[in-house]
Amino acid sequence: MRFFTHTLFILLGILLAYSPLVLSETKPADKNWLKTNLLQLAQPVVAKPYWYIQTSVLTRHFSPKPEHNNRQKLMGIERNTDESYLWGAAAFINSFEQRSIYGYVGKRFDFEGTPFYSKLTGGFIHGYRGEYSGKVPFNQLKVGPVILPSIGVKFKRMQTEAILIGANAVIITVGIGI
């Protein structure tokens, strides 16, 4: 467990080190630097559009319980647009052995000059039923809203990501861009 937590913190540190939010020591601090940089992050970035196919290779729950499934068998497809926006869907077996799906839209944030990136996706998840329906907030209609941050690294067409599932778990995925 510590290995995964430390790995996430190391990756996050590397991403922050290369982040456009880091102020240069040679420039005087601007009063509105946070607002300016956050608006800059939200702007579309010219990128090459591609499809991304991914699968899960590892899941770890932060507070494991005997009923937790760590084999999500996730299969996902995602479209990354030429302006760094994305949309996609994933089918998986949730932590309680129930078939589930996640449909989403989001934005990818590439860290210029590095193979690292981060993503923020938001959408709806379906599949948490019965006694586990309360595990997803606002799941009264068996569909709940979800926001998932992730960090990743890309090497040519191969990518790997660490997706944070709330305060509950992290899923490591691998995939290929086509």
C-alpha positions as CSV (number, residue, x, y, z in Angstrom):
1,M,0.0,0.0,0.0
2,R,2.8,2.4,0.9
3,F,4.4,1.7,-2.5
4,F,1.4,3.0,-4.4
5,T,0.9,6.0,-2.2
6,H,4.6,6.9,-2.5
7,T,4.4,6.4,-6.3
8,L,1.4,8.7,-6.6
9,F,3.1,11.4,-4.5
10,I,6.3,11.1,-6.6
11,L,4.4,11.4,-9.8
12,L,2.4,14.3,-8.5
13,G,5.7,16.0,-7.4
14,I,7.2,15.6,-10.9
15,L,4.0,16.9,-12.5
16,L,4.0,19.9,-10.3
17,A,7.6,20.6,-10.9
18,Y,6.9,20.8,-14.7
19,S,3.5,22.5,-14.2
20,P,2.8,25.8,-15.9
21,L,1.6,27.0,-12.5
22,V,5.1,27.2,-11.2
23,L,6.3,30.8,-11.0
24,S,9.7,31.6,-12.6
25,E,12.2,33.1,-10.1
26,T,13.3,35.6,-12.7
27,K,9.9,37.2,-13.1
28,P,8.2,39.4,-10.6
29,A,5.1,37.8,-9.0
30,D,1.9,38.9,-10.7
31,K,-1.0,39.5,-8.3
32,N,-3.3,37.6,-10.6
33,W,-1.0,34.7,-11.5
34,L,-3.3,32.0,-10.2
35,K,-6.3,33.3,-12.1
36,T,-4.2,33.8,-15.2
37,N,-2.7,30.3,-15.1
38,L,-6.0,28.5,-14.2
39,L,-7.6,30.2,-17.2
40,Q,-4.7,29.2,-19.3
41,L,-5.1,25.6,-18.2
42,A,-8.7,25.6,-19.2
43,Q,-8.0,26.9,-22.7
44,P,-7.8,24.4,-25.6
45,V,-4.3,23.3,-26.5
46,V,-3.6,22.2,-30.1
47,A,-3.1,18.5,-30.0
48,K,-3.2,15.6,-32.5
49,P,-6.6,13.8,-32.1
50,Y,-6.5,10.1,-31.4
51,W,-8.5,7.2,-30.0
52,Y,-7.2,5.6,-26.8
53,I,-8.0,2.0,-25.8
54,Q,-7.2,1.0,-22.2
55,T,-7.4,-1.7,-19.7
56,S,-6.8,-1.9,-15.9
57,V,-3.8,-3.8,-14.6
58,L,-3.9,-3.0,-10.9
59,T,-6.4,-1.7,-8.3
60,R,-5.7,-0.9,-4.7
61,H,-8.2,0.2,-2.1
62,F,-6.9,2.6,0.5
63,S,-9.0,0.8,3.2
64,P,-9.3,-2.7,1.9
65,K,-12.3,-4.9,3.1
66,P,-12.9,-8.6,2.5
67,E,-15.7,-7.8,0.0
68,H,-13.6,-5.6,-2.2
69,N,-12.7,-6.8,-5.6
70,N,-9.2,-5.7,-6.9
71,R,-9.7,-7.1,-10.4
72,Q,-11.8,-4.5,-12.2
73,K,-11.3,-6.0,-15.7
74,L,-11.8,-2.5,-17.1
75,M,-12.0,-2.0,-20.8
76,G,-12.3,1.6,-22.0
77,I,-12.3,3.6,-25.2
78,E,-11.7,7.3,-25.3
79,R,-11.5,10.0,-28.0
80,N,-9.0,12.8,-27.5
81,T,-9.8,15.8,-29.7
82,D,-7.5,18.3,-31.4
83,E,-8.1,20.8,-28.6
84,S,-7.2,18.5,-25.7
85,Y,-10.7,17.7,-24.7
86,L,-11.9,14.1,-24.5
87,W,-14.9,11.8,-24.1
88,G,-15.2,8.1,-23.6
89,A,-16.7,5.1,-21.8
90,A,-15.5,2.3,-19.8
91,A,-17.0,-1.1,-18.7
92,F,-15.7,-2.8,-15.6
93,I,-16.5,-5.0,-12.6
94,N,-16.9,-2.6,-9.6
95,S,-15.4,-3.2,-6.2
96,F,-18.4,-5.3,-5.2
97,E,-18.4,-7.7,-8.3
98,Q,-21.1,-5.9,-10.1
99,R,-20.9,-5.0,-13.9
100,S,-20.7,-1.2,-14.2
101,I,-20.2,1.4,-16.8
102,Y,-18.8,5.0,-16.8
103,G,-19.5,7.5,-19.5
104,Y,-17.6,10.8,-19.4
105,V,-16.2,14.0,-20.9
106,G,-13.0,15.8,-19.8
107,K,-9.8,17.6,-20.5
108,R,-6.3,16.5,-20.8
109,F,-3.5,18.7,-19.5
110,D,-0.1,18.0,-21.1
111,F,3.0,19.2,-19.4
112,E,5.1,20.7,-22.2
113,G,8.4,19.2,-22.8
114,T,7.7,16.1,-20.7
115,P,5.9,12.8,-21.3
116,F,3.6,13.5,-18.3
117,Y,0.0,14.7,-18.4
118,S,-3.0,14.8,-16.1
119,K,-6.7,14.4,-16.9
120,L,-9.9,15.5,-15.3
121,T,-13.0,13.6,-16.3
122,G,-16.6,13.9,-15.2
123,G,-19.6,11.8,-16.1
124,F,-22.1,9.3,-14.8
125,I,-21.5,5.8,-13.4
126,H,-24.1,3.0,-13.5
127,G,-23.9,-0.4,-11.8
128,Y,-23.8,0.1,-8.0
129,R,-27.0,-1.8,-7.0
130,G,-28.6,-3.3,-3.9
131,E,-26.8,-2.9,-0.6
132,Y,-23.9,-1.1,-2.4
133,S,-26.0,1.6,-4.2
134,G,-25.1,4.1,-1.4
135,K,-21.4,3.7,-2.3
136,V,-21.9,6.3,-5.1
137,P,-23.3,9.6,-3.9
138,F,-26.6,10.7,-5.5
139,N,-27.2,7.2,-6.9
140,Q,-31.0,7.2,-6.3
141,L,-31.7,6.5,-10.0
142,K,-29.0,3.9,-10.2
143,V,-26.8,6.4,-12.0
144,G,-24.5,8.7,-10.1
145,P,-22.2,11.6,-11.0
146,V,-18.5,11.1,-10.8
147,I,-15.4,13.2,-11.2
148,L,-12.1,11.4,-11.6
149,P,-8.6,13.0,-11.7
150,S,-5.7,11.0,-13.1
151,I,-2.0,11.4,-13.9
152,G,-0.2,9.6,-16.6
153,V,2.9,9.2,-18.7
154,K,3.0,8.6,-22.5
155,F,5.7,6.9,-24.5
156,K,5.1,7.0,-28.2
157,R,1.6,5.3,-28.5
158,M,1.7,3.6,-25.1
159,Q,0.2,5.3,-22.0
160,T,-0.2,4.4,-18.4
161,E,-2.4,6.2,-15.9
162,A,-3.1,6.3,-12.2
163,I,-6.8,7.1,-11.7
164,L,-7.9,8.3,-8.3
165,I,-11.3,6.8,-7.4
166,G,-12.4,9.4,-4.8
167,A,-10.8,8.6,-1.4
168,N,-11.4,4.9,-1.9
169,A,-8.9,3.5,-4.4
170,V,-6.5,4.0,-7.3
171,I,-6.6,2.1,-10.6
172,I,-3.6,1.7,-12.8
173,T,-4.4,1.4,-16.5
174,V,-2.3,0.8,-19.6
175,G,-3.4,1.6,-23.1
176,I,-2.5,2.4,-26.7
177,G,-3.3,5.4,-28.8
178,I,-4.5,4.7,-32.3
